[in-house]
Amino acid sequence: MSGAVIDISDLRRQAQRRLPRVVFDYIDGGADREVTLRENSRVYDDVLFRPQSGVVAPTVDTRTTVLGQPIDIPIILAPIGSSRMFWPRAEAVAAAVAGSIGTIYTLSTLSGTRLEEVKAATSGPCWYQLYLCGGRDVARAAIARAAAVGYSALVVTIDTPVAGNRERDPRNGTKAILSGNPLKMLPFLPHIASRPRWLLSFLADGGLMRFPNVVLPEGPMRYADVAAALEAAAVSFDDLKWIRAAWNGPIVVKGVHTGDDARRAIDAGADALIVSNHGGRQLDTVAPTLRVLPEVLEAAGGRVEVLFDGGIRRGSDVVKALAIGARAVLVGRAYAYGLAANGERGVAQAMDILMAGLHRTMKLLGCGAVRDLNRGFVQIPWDVYPAE
């Protein structure tokens, strides 16, 4: 890829040049007017640093533990559905990078690569993110497969009772393209054909794949069934009971956005929470996740670990979330842009950018270890609790 890569926005531009619009907008877009999508990233500007000057931190210790698992950096790769559209064997490629830098890769149920292959591709730990597509028996089978090959935690997503209204998709003809009907597809094919290098690599990797980790009685779930499958597979806190019976390991609840939901998830047996609004892809105009992180932390009260995602594009964003109190963060789009731009090398570049920023910011703060970050290093301009 041409052009210098200085920050994540450079990888975003490279991804945009390589991908057809329908695929790039799948990564880049959000729900409705995309207010939450934008605010997730902009909100970091509202949190100001309070450095300890005159303190020299020649090295920075970025190690931490999550659910008892030591990791070398406090940045976990988040689950991204359908990422095999971005790059051949994308999930295995991203997992390999995660292992090489000593962190966790989280595999989406809606992956185009078999979970066994993804686990074999990495030297690090893997988590499996669970949707209940196909019903309980199908989910139990996937849980058993994940356990058999060594996935160490199950991530249960609770914020998808229906797919969000992502307006870029119908504008780009996503439904028509997935229909397989040549007449419906025809108006939208030119922008796919305009990216021949991507198209050739996509076809060489099998083209529009099924989901091999959602095995229905008739075989792996078709790609076109996603929206209907998600709506039929909404997760409630009651589902954690049978999921706990099927899974003998930690359960992480993803999609917590209020203190009330944090308490309910903990009472239902969650071992950790992820403060997340699905990257602004579900309900628009909810608060950005950084703004609600203090509320969730207060509600959790130290009973479980609280993780965080949403809008991270710089190492300084990571530092702000950790200083407010997150145990670790998850990144999605940041590495997805790199993956779409240049595969394994692009993911590595994205993570290098975040880690360089993390190291530099901590040195400028006068803090030599992520375990020592606390709210004394930041100024937060909003209340912990929502207005009564």
Backbone torsions as a table, in degrees:
resi	resn	phi	psi	omega
1	MET	NA	140.0	-179.3
2	SER	-84.7	157.6	175.4
3	GLY	95.1	144.7	178.8
4	ALA	-72.9	145.8	177.0
5	VAL	-108.6	105.5	-178.3
6	ILE	-105.3	-41.2	179.3
7	ASP	-141.8	-179.7	-174.6
8	ILE	-63.0	-30.5	179.5
9	SER	-63.2	-29.1	175.6
10	ASP	-66.2	-41.3	176.5
11	LEU	-66.1	-36.6	176.5
12	ARG	-59.7	-46.1	180.0
13	ARG	-63.7	-38.8	178.0
14	GLN	-66.1	-39.4	177.2
15	ALA	-63.1	-40.1	-179.9
16	GLN	-64.1	-36.5	178.9
17	ARG	-70.7	-32.7	-174.5
18	ARG	-84.9	-34.0	-171.7
19	LEU	-93.5	149.7	167.0
20	PRO	-65.2	154.8	-173.3
21	ARG	-56.7	-40.2	-176.9
22	VAL	-61.9	-34.7	-179.9
23	VAL	-80.8	-43.4	178.8
24	PHE	-60.1	-42.8	-178.6
25	ASP	-69.3	-24.6	173.1
26	TYR	-61.8	-41.7	176.8
27	ILE	-71.6	-45.6	-163.4
28	ASP	-86.1	-23.4	-168.6
29	GLY	-88.7	169.6	177.8
30	GLY	-137.6	-167.8	-176.0
31	ALA	-85.6	146.4	171.7
32	ASP	49.3	-121.0	-177.8
33	ARG	-84.1	2.0	176.5
34	GLU	62.1	31.2	177.3
35	VAL	-64.8	-49.1	-179.0
36	THR	-66.2	-37.9	176.5
37	LEU	-54.2	-47.9	-179.2
38	ARG	-69.8	-42.6	-176.1
39	GLU	-67.0	-30.8	178.5
40	ASN	-54.6	-37.0	179.1
41	SER	-89.8	-39.5	-176.0
42	ARG	-65.7	-30.7	-172.3
43	VAL	-61.0	-23.7	178.6
44	TYR	-62.0	-25.2	178.3
45	ASP	-65.7	-22.7	-177.3
46	ASP	-81.2	-18.2	180.0
47	VAL	-96.8	122.1	-175.4
48	LEU	-106.4	147.3	179.0
49	PHE	-82.0	152.3	173.6
50	ARG	-127.2	85.2	-173.3
51	PRO	-74.0	153.7	169.2
52	GLN	-94.8	98.9	-178.1
53	SER	-78.7	159.7	-179.0
54	GLY	74.5	12.4	178.4
55	VAL	-114.1	124.9	-178.9
56	VAL	-101.2	123.0	176.4
57	ALA	-117.4	86.9	-174.6
58	PRO	-62.4	-29.0	176.3
59	THR	-129.8	159.6	178.6
60	VAL	-125.6	124.6	178.2
61	ASP	-92.5	108.8	-177.1
62	THR	-97.1	6.3	-177.2
63	ARG	-71.9	148.6	173.5
64	THR	-153.9	-179.2	172.7
65	THR	-127.5	144.2	175.0
66	VAL	-130.9	120.4	-176.3
67	LEU	53.6	38.4	178.4
68	GLY	80.2	-2.5	-179.2
69	GLN	-93.3	115.8	175.9
70	PRO	-68.4	135.1	173.5
71	ILE	-132.5	153.6	-174.1
72	ASP	-81.7	-22.5	179.0
73	ILE	-135.9	152.3	-176.3
74	PRO	-89.2	32.5	-177.1
75	ILE	-126.2	118.6	-178.2
76	ILE	-106.6	142.3	176.2
77	LEU	-80.1	120.4	-175.7
78	ALA	-76.0	160.3	176.7
79	PRO	-72.4	135.2	177.1
80	ILE	-132.1	115.5	179.7
81	GLY	-69.4	148.5	173.3
82	SER	60.4	24.2	-175.8
83	SER	-69.5	-10.7	175.2
84	ARG	-68.0	-13.5	172.0
85	MET	-69.2	-23.8	-174.7
86	PHE	-82.0	-37.0	-173.6
87	TRP	-159.0	145.5	178.4
88	PRO	-56.1	135.2	179.6
89	ARG	50.9	41.5	-168.8
90	ALA	-57.4	-41.1	-176.6
91	GLU	-65.0	-41.3	178.2
92	ALA	-68.0	-37.1	178.6
93	VAL	-62.7	-48.6	-179.3
94	ALA	-66.4	-39.0	179.0
95	ALA	-62.3	-38.9	178.8
96	ALA	-61.1	-41.3	178.3
97	VAL	-65.3	-43.5	179.1
98	ALA	-56.4	-45.7	179.2
99	GLY	-63.4	-37.9	-176.7
100	SER	-67.5	-24.9	179.5
101	ILE	-104.6	6.7	170.9
102	GLY	80.3	35.9	178.0
103	THR	-134.1	-175.2	-171.5
104	ILE	-96.6	138.7	170.2
105	TYR	-108.3	134.9	179.2
106	THR	-110.2	121.1	-176.6
107	LEU	-95.9	129.0	176.1
108	SER	-74.5	144.2	169.2
109	THR	-52.3	-39.5	-176.0
110	LEU	-88.1	54.2	179.5
111	SER	-96.6	150.6	175.0
112	GLY	-92.6	2.4	-177.8
113	THR	-123.1	139.8	-178.2
114	ARG	-61.4	139.8	-176.6
115	LEU	-61.5	-29.7	177.8
116	GLU	-66.6	-40.6	179.9
117	GLU	-66.2	-39.2	179.9
118	VAL	-65.5	-44.5	179.4
119	LYS	-62.9	-39.2	-179.5
120	ALA	-68.5	-20.2	-175.5
121	ALA	-81.3	-13.3	-174.0
122	THR	-119.7	147.8	174.7
123	SER	-90.8	-2.0	-177.4
124	GLY	-108.0	-178.1	179.4
125	PRO	-74.1	152.8	175.6
126	CYS	-126.4	142.5	169.3
127	TRP	-110.5	154.5	177.1
128	TYR	-115.7	121.9	179.0
129	GLN	-89.7	129.6	-169.6
130	LEU	-109.0	122.9	159.7
131	TYR	-106.4	153.5	-177.9
132	LEU	-95.0	34.3	178.7
133	CYS	-58.5	130.5	179.0
134	GLY	87.9	-6.8	178.1
135	GLY	98.9	178.8	-173.1
136	ARG	-63.4	-42.2	-176.3
137	ASP	-65.0	-39.6	177.5
138	VAL	-65.1	-42.1	178.3
139	ALA	-64.8	-41.9	178.8
140	ARG	-60.4	-39.5	179.6
141	ALA	-63.3	-41.7	178.9
142	ALA	-67.6	-39.8	177.7
143	ILE	-60.5	-43.3	179.6
144	ALA	-63.6	-40.5	177.8
145	ARG	-63.6	-43.1	-180.0
146	ALA	-63.1	-42.3	178.9
147	ALA	-64.3	-38.8	-175.1
148	ALA	-64.7	-30.4	-177.2
149	VAL	-104.3	4.7	168.8
150	GLY	101.3	17.7	170.9
151	TYR	-63.0	137.6	-168.1
152	SER	-101.8	-11.3	176.1
153	ALA	-152.7	154.8	178.3
154	LEU	-111.8	126.9	-179.7
155	VAL	-105.1	114.2	-177.2
156	VAL	-102.8	116.3	-177.6
157	THR	-89.0	127.1	-173.1
158	ILE	-112.8	3.8	-173.2
159	ASP	-110.0	28.4	-179.0
160	THR	-128.3	55.3	174.8
161	PRO	-66.6	-18.4	173.9
162	VAL	-157.1	151.4	178.2
163	ALA	-67.9	141.6	178.7
164	GLY	-65.4	162.0	-179.3
165	ASN	-85.8	86.3	-177.6
166	ARG	-93.2	96.9	-167.3
167	GLU	-67.7	-20.6	177.8
168	ARG	-65.0	-31.6	-175.4
169	ASP	-63.0	-53.2	179.0
170	PRO	-65.5	-31.7	177.1
171	ARG	-63.4	-32.2	-179.3
172	ASN	-90.4	-0.6	177.1
173	GLY	76.8	29.6	-176.5
174	THR	-56.6	-48.2	-177.6
175	LYS	-63.3	-41.1	179.7
176	ALA	-64.7	-41.8	-179.9
177	ILE	-63.2	-39.6	-178.5
178	LEU	-75.9	-15.9	-176.4
179	SER	-66.5	-27.2	-175.5
180	GLY	78.0	-0.2	179.2
181	ASN	-84.8	114.7	-175.2
182	PRO	-57.0	-36.4	-178.9
183	LEU	-67.6	-39.2	178.4
184	LYS	-73.0	-33.4	-176.8
185	MET	-75.7	-30.1	-167.8
186	LEU	-51.8	-44.7	-177.5
187	PRO	-64.2	-19.5	-174.1
188	PHE	-105.8	-2.5	-177.0
189	LEU	-72.8	-29.6	-178.5
190	PRO	-58.7	-38.8	-178.5
191	HIS	-74.6	-19.7	171.7
192	ILE	-75.7	-44.7	179.4
193	ALA	-66.1	-19.1	-180.0
194	SER	-73.4	-6.0	177.1
195	ARG	-120.9	69.4	-171.6
196	PRO	-64.2	-35.3	179.7
197	ARG	-64.2	-43.7	176.6
198	TRP	-63.0	-45.8	-175.6
199	LEU	-60.8	-43.3	179.6
200	LEU	-63.6	-42.3	179.5
201	SER	-67.5	-37.0	179.2
202	PHE	-64.9	-45.4	179.5
203	LEU	-67.4	-37.2	178.8
204	ALA	-65.3	-25.7	179.5
205	ASP	-89.6	6.0	176.6
206	GLY	112.4	-4.1	178.5
207	GLY	69.0	-149.4	-176.4
208	LEU	-70.3	99.0	-171.8
209	MET	-83.6	167.6	168.4
210	ARG	-90.4	-178.6	-179.8
211	PHE	-104.5	100.7	-170.6
212	PRO	-72.0	-8.2	178.7
213	ASN	-100.4	1.9	173.4
214	VAL	-118.8	88.1	-172.9
215	VAL	-97.6	105.2	178.6
216	LEU	-85.3	168.9	178.4
217	PRO	-54.4	-33.3	-179.6
218	GLU	-90.1	2.0	178.4
219	GLY	123.0	-175.5	-180.0
220	PRO	-56.1	142.1	-176.6
221	MET	-62.7	137.6	177.8
222	ARG	-72.8	151.3	-179.3
223	TYR	-61.5	-37.7	-175.2
224	ALA	-67.6	-11.3	-176.0
225	ASP	-89.2	2.7	-168.2
226	VAL	-60.0	-53.9	-174.5
227	ALA	-59.5	-46.3	179.6
228	ALA	-65.0	-38.4	-179.0
229	ALA	-65.1	-40.8	179.0
230	LEU	-64.7	-42.4	-178.6
231	GLU	-65.3	-32.9	179.4
232	ALA	-81.9	-4.1	-172.9
233	ALA	-123.7	30.2	-179.6
234	ALA	-59.2	139.4	-176.5
235	VAL	-101.4	133.1	171.6
236	SER	-113.0	166.0	178.8
237	PHE	-63.7	-26.2	176.5
238	ASP	-62.7	-28.5	-180.0
239	ASP	-64.7	-22.6	-179.6
240	LEU	-63.0	-22.0	179.6
241	LYS	-65.6	-52.7	-178.5
242	TRP	-74.7	-29.0	175.4
243	ILE	-64.6	-41.4	177.2
244	ARG	-61.1	-38.6	178.9
245	ALA	-67.2	-29.4	-178.0
246	ALA	-87.6	-17.8	-171.8
247	TRP	-126.6	118.5	-179.1
248	ASN	-98.2	65.9	-178.8
249	GLY	-169.1	-177.7	-179.1
250	PRO	-64.8	143.6	174.9
251	ILE	-116.4	126.3	178.7
252	VAL	-109.2	125.9	179.3
253	VAL	-97.5	120.5	-175.8
254	LYS	-109.1	132.5	-179.8
255	GLY	113.2	15.7	178.5
256	VAL	-77.2	130.6	-173.9
257	HIS	-136.5	-1.9	177.6
258	THR	-140.5	161.2	175.6
259	GLY	-63.1	-37.6	179.2
260	ASP	-61.1	-44.3	179.4
261	ASP	-67.8	-32.3	176.3
262	ALA	-61.8	-46.7	179.9
263	ARG	-64.3	-40.3	179.7
264	ARG	-65.5	-40.6	179.3
265	ALA	-64.6	-42.2	179.1
266	ILE	-64.8	-43.7	179.0
267	ASP	-63.4	-28.5	179.6
268	ALA	-82.9	-4.4	174.1
269	GLY	110.2	12.5	178.2
270	ALA	-65.5	141.0	176.3
271	ASP	-94.0	-19.7	176.7
272	ALA	-157.7	159.1	179.6
273	LEU	-122.5	149.0	169.8
274	ILE	-117.9	114.5	173.4
275	VAL	-71.9	115.6	-171.8
276	SER	-158.0	142.4	168.9
277	ASN	-115.8	27.5	176.5
278	HIS	63.7	35.1	178.3
279	GLY	63.8	27.8	-178.2
280	GLY	71.3	19.8	-174.6
281	ARG	-101.2	-1.3	-177.5
282	GLN	-112.4	-90.0	-179.6
283	LEU	-96.5	116.9	-179.9
284	ASP	-78.0	155.5	-179.4
285	THR	67.7	17.1	162.1
286	VAL	-74.8	159.8	-178.1
287	ALA	-64.7	148.8	174.0
288	PRO	-62.0	149.4	-171.2
289	THR	-64.4	-34.1	-179.7
290	LEU	-61.4	-31.9	-178.7
291	ARG	-70.2	-32.0	-178.5
292	VAL	-94.9	-7.2	179.8
293	LEU	-54.5	-46.7	179.9
294	PRO	-60.2	-38.3	179.1
295	GLU	-62.4	-44.6	-179.5
296	VAL	-66.5	-41.1	177.3
297	LEU	-60.3	-42.8	179.4
298	GLU	-62.4	-42.8	-179.8
299	ALA	-67.5	-38.2	179.8
300	ALA	-67.0	-34.5	174.6
301	GLY	59.1	27.8	179.2
302	GLY	79.0	3.2	-178.8
303	ARG	-72.7	-31.3	177.3
304	VAL	-137.8	165.1	176.0
305	GLU	-77.1	140.9	179.1
306	VAL	-113.8	118.6	176.4
307	LEU	-103.0	174.6	-168.7
308	PHE	-150.6	141.7	166.4
309	ASP	-142.7	167.2	175.3
310	GLY	128.2	106.4	168.1
311	GLY	76.8	10.0	-176.4
312	ILE	-73.5	122.5	178.3
313	ARG	-128.6	-10.6	-177.4
314	ARG	-138.0	157.5	175.0
315	GLY	-61.7	-31.6	178.3
316	SER	-65.7	-30.7	175.0
317	ASP	-63.9	-42.2	177.6
318	VAL	-58.6	-46.2	-178.1
319	VAL	-61.1	-41.9	-179.7
320	LYS	-62.6	-43.4	178.8
321	ALA	-64.9	-40.5	179.1
322	LEU	-68.3	-39.0	-179.9
323	ALA	-65.9	-35.9	177.4
324	ILE	-68.1	-29.4	173.9
325	GLY	142.4	-0.4	177.3
326	ALA	-65.9	141.7	176.8
327	ARG	-70.4	-40.9	177.4
328	ALA	-158.6	169.0	179.1
329	VAL	-118.5	158.7	171.2
330	LEU	-113.9	141.1	175.7
331	VAL	-120.6	139.9	179.4
332	GLY	-120.2	-75.0	-178.0
333	ARG	-56.5	-38.4	-175.9
334	ALA	-54.9	-44.9	179.6
335	TYR	-84.9	-25.1	178.6
336	ALA	-64.7	-38.0	175.7
337	TYR	-60.2	-43.6	178.7
338	GLY	-64.4	-42.0	178.5
339	LEU	-59.9	-45.7	-178.6
340	ALA	-70.3	-29.5	-179.3
341	ALA	-75.7	-42.4	-170.9
342	ASN	-158.5	33.3	172.8
343	GLY	59.1	-135.9	-177.0
344	GLU	-58.8	-42.7	179.5
345	ARG	-62.4	-39.2	-179.8
346	GLY	-67.3	-39.6	175.8
347	VAL	-62.5	-44.0	178.8
348	ALA	-61.4	-40.9	177.9
349	GLN	-61.9	-43.9	179.9
350	ALA	-60.2	-44.7	-178.7
351	MET	-69.9	-36.5	176.1
352	ASP	-61.4	-41.2	179.0
353	ILE	-61.8	-46.3	-179.8
354	LEU	-64.9	-41.6	-177.6
355	MET	-71.3	-38.3	177.1
356	ALA	-61.7	-41.6	177.7
357	GLY	-66.0	-37.4	177.2
358	LEU	-62.6	-48.5	179.5
359	HIS	-61.0	-48.1	-177.1
360	ARG	-62.8	-44.6	-178.4
361	THR	-63.6	-42.5	-178.8
362	MET	-66.4	-37.7	176.4
363	LYS	-64.5	-41.5	178.6
364	LEU	-67.5	-27.2	176.3
365	LEU	-79.2	-15.8	-174.5
366	GLY	76.4	33.6	-179.4
367	CYS	-123.3	121.0	-172.4
368	GLY	-95.0	-1.2	-178.7
369	ALA	-153.2	140.5	-179.6
370	VAL	-63.0	-27.5	179.0
371	ARG	-66.5	-17.6	-179.2
372	ASP	-94.6	-3.1	177.4
373	LEU	-68.2	139.3	178.5
374	ASN	-154.2	179.4	-174.5
375	ARG	-69.1	-12.7	175.1
376	GLY	-65.9	-16.9	-179.6
377	PHE	-89.8	-4.8	-177.5
378	VAL	-135.1	154.5	173.0
379	GLN	-112.5	118.4	-174.9
380	ILE	-107.3	121.5	-172.1
381	PRO	-90.0	10.8	-179.4
382	TRP	-126.5	163.8	-179.4
383	ASP	-74.4	152.0	176.8
384	VAL	-68.6	-41.2	-174.9
385	TYR	-97.0	149.8	174.3
386	PRO	-68.2	155.5	179.5
387	ALA	-63.2	139.5	178.6
388	GLU	-79.0	NA	NA
